[in-house]
Amino acid sequence: MTTTETELAPLEFSVTKNLAARSTAQRDEALTNPGFGTIFTDHMVDICWSARGGWHRPRVQPYGPISLDPAAAVLHYGQEIFEGIKAYRHADGSIHTFRPDQNAARLQRSARRMALPELPADYFIQSLRELVAVDGAWVPSGEDQSLYLRPFMFAKEAFLGVRPAQKVAYYVIASPAGSYFKGGVKPVRIWLSETHARAGRGGTGAAKTGGNYASSLLPQAEAYDKGCDQVVFLDQDGNVEELGGMNVVFVFKDGRIVTPESDSILEGITRNSLLQLAEDRGHTVERRPVSLQEWRDGVASGDIVEVFACGTAAVVTPIGALVTANFEDVQPTGDLALSLREELTDIQYGRREDKHNWLLRLDA
């Protein structure tokens, strides 16, 4: 963040209403079973950046296709980042989001790594407010439902030279999201990728950039072929990294909670929040490298009593099995993961006191 960020004047957004916006009846029908990431609201945020003009031309406009020059840098060099954050409707009808300052800071870190401009946190939060001001009716009120907000930034300058782009676009789109788990949260089977890597030391693993997810798609397909739900990666030293899009957490029988840490792992906001709630309960939290051997030995000896994954979309997913071509380790499951999930979601939906002031109201 810049040192003067708190003194930034708000951007002056123009708003162009979508003349083809869905009717109330059409929107209500869509919200009855929104799924995840397949239905989008009627509008989107668009802000331009250039090396000469900085951040400019902020607007809310109808959701629709983006026009790009075929030589746009993002299409050739993958200079792109994104975030994922949710808006929650509380019982009184108000709309809140969760720790947006952390998403803003992570977007800045990602931008720094990918040689993109850093969007000030004030502008990031304002962009969420501006979209909700127009499309707030799309925030569902059903159980475990939310409006998933997807801010993203990419290089749009048309050139074929390998250098940071001088023109960049920032957008926010939104998609109503239903309950991630139909019929309740269930343990998942995890495939251990032994031939593919998600990221390497000094690479882009800690940035939320599309290439990291693209590199996980082939091993993810392999996981599906093996009857598994997700894939977990190791780093070059044989340490556990993360799933394709979720962090991993281990619970030990002495109450310690351990999560892998390295410069190739994306710092998870959901993970950090769950760990804070665990510390509030008196658990000791360790962020350190965890080898595959420590994982396997800990489960075999009974020292590890619970393993779960966590992220924005699913919040918490218990891991029930670790699978490779050579072994299948059944994973212990317990009550802590789901208890922490319940506490976190209760805070997000306004059902429990927000002791850490994590919530920010968007519609006020």
CORVEN-V569188 format. One record per residue. N is the residue number from 1. SS is DSSP state (alpha for helix, beta for strand, coil for the rest). PSI is psi as a letter, one per 20 degrees, with the letter a starting at -180 (none if undefined). OMEGA is omega as a letter, one per 30 degrees, with the letter a starting at -180 (NA if undefined). Layout:
n: (N,N)
ss: (SS,SS)
psi: (PSI,PSI)
omega: (OMEGA,OMEGA)
This chain:
n: (1,2,3,4,5,6,7,8,9,10,11,12,13,14,15,16,17,18,19,20,21,22,23,24,25,26,27,28,29,30,31,32,33,34,35,36,37,38,39,40,41,42,43,44,45,46,47,48,49,50,51,52,53,54,55,56,57,58,59,60,61,62,63,64,65,66,67,68,69,70,71,72,73,74,75,76,77,78,79,80,81,82,83,84,85,86,87,88,89,90,91,92,93,94,95,96,97,98,99,100,101,102,103,104,105,106,107,108,109,110,111,112,113,114,115,116,117,118,119,120,121,122,123,124,125,126,127,128,129,130,131,132,133,134,135,136,137,138,139,140,141,142,143,144,145,146,147,148,149,150,151,152,153,154,155,156,157,158,159,160,161,162,163,164,165,166,167,168,169,170,171,172,173,174,175,176,177,178,179,180,181,182,183,184,185,186,187,188,189,190,191,192,193,194,195,196,197,198,199,200,201,202,203,204,205,206,207,208,209,210,211,212,213,214,215,216,217,218,219,220,221,222,223,224,225,226,227,228,229,230,231,232,233,234,235,236,237,238,239,240,241,242,243,244,245,246,247,248,249,250,251,252,253,254,255,256,257,258,259,260,261,262,263,264,265,266,267,268,269,270,271,272,273,274,275,276,277,278,279,280,281,282,283,284,285,286,287,288,289,290,291,292,293,294,295,296,297,298,299,300,301,302,303,304,305,306,307,308,309,310,311,312,313,314,315,316,317,318,319,320,321,322,323,324,325,326,327,328,329,330,331,332,333,334,335,336,337,338,339,340,341,342,343,344,345,346,347,348,349,350,351,352,353,354,355,356,357,358,359,360,361,362,363,364)
ss: (coil,coil,coil,coil,alpha,alpha,alpha,coil,coil,coil,coil,coil,coil,beta,beta,coil,coil,coil,coil,coil,coil,coil,coil,alpha,alpha,alpha,alpha,alpha,alpha,alpha,alpha,alpha,coil,coil,coil,coil,coil,coil,coil,coil,coil,coil,beta,beta,beta,beta,beta,beta,beta,beta,coil,coil,coil,beta,beta,beta,beta,beta,beta,beta,beta,beta,coil,coil,coil,coil,coil,coil,coil,coil,coil,beta,alpha,alpha,alpha,alpha,alpha,coil,coil,beta,beta,beta,coil,coil,beta,beta,beta,beta,beta,coil,coil,coil,coil,coil,beta,beta,beta,beta,coil,alpha,alpha,alpha,alpha,alpha,alpha,alpha,alpha,alpha,alpha,alpha,alpha,alpha,alpha,coil,coil,coil,coil,coil,coil,coil,alpha,alpha,alpha,alpha,alpha,alpha,alpha,alpha,alpha,alpha,alpha,alpha,alpha,alpha,alpha,alpha,alpha,alpha,coil,coil,coil,coil,coil,coil,coil,beta,beta,beta,beta,beta,beta,beta,beta,beta,beta,coil,coil,beta,coil,coil,coil,coil,coil,coil,coil,coil,beta,beta,beta,beta,beta,beta,beta,beta,beta,beta,beta,coil,coil,coil,coil,coil,coil,coil,coil,coil,coil,beta,beta,beta,beta,beta,coil,coil,coil,coil,coil,coil,coil,coil,coil,coil,coil,coil,coil,coil,coil,coil,coil,alpha,alpha,alpha,alpha,alpha,alpha,alpha,alpha,alpha,alpha,alpha,alpha,alpha,alpha,alpha,alpha,coil,coil,coil,coil,beta,beta,beta,beta,beta,coil,coil,coil,coil,beta,beta,beta,beta,beta,coil,coil,coil,beta,beta,beta,beta,beta,beta,coil,coil,coil,coil,beta,beta,beta,coil,coil,coil,coil,coil,coil,coil,coil,coil,alpha,alpha,alpha,alpha,alpha,alpha,alpha,alpha,alpha,alpha,alpha,alpha,coil,coil,coil,coil,beta,beta,beta,coil,coil,coil,beta,alpha,alpha,alpha,alpha,alpha,alpha,alpha,alpha,alpha,alpha,coil,coil,beta,beta,beta,beta,beta,beta,beta,beta,coil,coil,coil,beta,beta,beta,beta,beta,beta,beta,beta,beta,coil,coil,coil,coil,beta,beta,beta,coil,coil,coil,coil,coil,alpha,alpha,alpha,alpha,alpha,alpha,alpha,alpha,alpha,alpha,alpha,alpha,alpha,coil,coil,coil,coil,coil,coil,coil,coil,coil,coil,beta,beta,beta,coil,coil,coil)
psi: (q,q,h,j,h,i,j,p,q,q,q,n,p,q,p,o,q,o,i,k,q,q,r,g,g,g,g,h,g,h,i,h,m,i,b,o,k,i,p,q,a,i,r,q,q,o,p,q,q,q,h,h,i,b,p,r,l,p,q,p,r,p,p,a,q,p,p,q,q,h,j,p,h,h,i,h,j,k,n,q,r,r,r,p,q,q,p,p,p,r,h,j,i,r,p,q,r,o,l,h,h,h,h,g,h,h,h,g,g,g,g,g,h,j,l,r,q,o,p,q,h,g,h,g,h,h,h,g,g,h,g,h,h,h,k,h,i,i,o,r,j,r,p,j,q,r,o,p,p,n,q,q,p,q,p,i,p,o,q,j,q,n,r,p,q,i,p,q,q,p,q,p,r,q,p,p,p,a,p,h,o,p,j,r,p,q,q,q,p,p,p,o,o,i,i,q,q,g,r,r,p,j,b,j,h,i,q,n,q,h,h,h,h,h,i,i,g,g,h,g,h,h,g,g,h,j,k,r,h,r,q,q,q,q,a,i,j,j,q,p,e,r,a,h,k,q,r,q,p,p,p,q,h,j,i,q,p,p,p,q,p,r,j,j,p,p,o,p,g,g,g,h,g,g,h,g,h,g,h,h,i,j,q,p,p,p,o,r,q,o,q,h,g,g,g,g,h,h,g,h,i,j,h,p,i,q,p,r,q,q,r,g,g,i,f,p,o,q,p,i,q,p,p,a,h,i,r,o,o,p,q,q,q,a,i,g,g,h,g,h,g,g,g,g,h,h,g,h,j,j,i,q,p,n,h,j,l,h,q,p,p,h,k,none)
omega: (l,a,a,a,a,a,a,l,l,l,l,a,l,a,l,a,l,a,l,a,l,l,l,a,l,l,l,l,l,a,l,l,a,a,l,l,a,l,a,a,a,a,l,l,l,l,l,l,l,a,a,a,a,l,a,l,l,a,l,a,l,l,l,a,l,l,a,l,l,l,a,a,a,a,a,a,l,a,a,l,l,l,l,a,a,l,a,l,l,a,l,l,a,a,a,l,a,l,a,l,l,l,l,a,l,l,l,l,l,l,a,a,a,l,l,l,a,l,l,a,l,a,l,a,l,a,l,l,a,l,l,l,a,a,a,l,l,l,a,a,l,a,l,l,a,l,a,a,a,l,l,a,l,l,a,l,a,l,a,l,a,l,l,a,l,l,a,l,l,l,l,l,a,a,l,a,l,l,a,a,l,l,l,a,a,l,a,l,a,l,l,l,a,a,a,l,l,a,a,l,a,a,a,a,a,l,l,a,a,a,l,a,l,a,a,a,l,l,l,l,l,l,l,l,a,l,a,a,a,l,l,a,l,l,a,l,a,l,l,a,l,l,l,l,a,l,a,l,l,l,a,a,l,l,l,l,a,l,a,l,l,a,l,l,l,l,a,l,l,l,a,l,l,l,l,l,l,l,l,l,l,l,l,a,l,l,a,l,l,a,l,a,l,l,a,a,a,l,a,a,a,l,l,a,a,l,l,l,a,l,a,a,a,a,l,l,l,l,a,a,l,a,l,l,a,a,l,l,l,a,l,l,a,a,a,a,a,l,l,l,l,a,a,a,l,l,a,a,l,a,a,a,l,a,a,a,a,a,l,l,a,a,l,NA)
